[in-house]
Amino acid sequence: MKFFLVDRITSLVPGESISGVKNLSLAEEYLGDHFPGFPVMPGVMMLEALTQLSAWLLRDADDFRYSTVMLRQARTVKFNNFLTPGKTLVLESHLTGRDGDDATFKATGTVDGGSAVSAKLTLTRFNLADTNSAMAESDERQRQNWRALFDSLRAHAVADSE
């Protein structure tokens, strides 16, 4: 099961920073078990939202040259507030450094103006064909899918501002 935890990209400064939102709905399947009678977005899902937003910034900065972007490390993770259904998690990520295939980010999420989650993230990127040339076609399909989804997330931002 895939969870897309960025509903809309609200701003982008290429190669520097990105902002977006995650609107939490009671229809999110995992809320039934977390926690019964007090549904809140699990902390690991808030961290994943920060990771996904940071990955969008990295993909855009690299002009979608890599099929795979994944979390290598999460440091100084802090959870400060709950995200309940009907609320919006406002996400921000700033690229703070690059070292080879790795990129580091300072990322935050707020709810109603208050801190909900923050972390320093290290993401890495690669193509599957780097280790298995038979995967080149799969890489290309995945890059096209990521670009189309990114364009859709950005299109919503443009449509909302008009």
Sequence and secondary structure as in RCSB ss.txt:
>XXXX:A:sequence
MKFFLVDRITSLVPGESISGVKNLSLAEEYLGDHFPGFPVMPGVMMLEALTQLSAWLLRDADDFRYSTVMLRQAR
TVKFNNFLTPGKTLVLESHLTGRDGDDATFKATGTVDGGSAVSAKLTLTRFNLADTNSAMAESDERQRQNWRALF
DSLRAHAVADSE
>XXXX:A:secstr
       EEEEEETTTEEEEEEE  TT GGGGTSSTTS    HHHHHHHHHHHHHHHHHHHTTT  SEEEEEEEE
EEEE S   TT EEEEEEEEEEEETTEEEEEEEEEETTEEEEEEEEEEEEE GGGT GGGHHHHHHHHHHHHHHH
HHHHHHHHHHH 
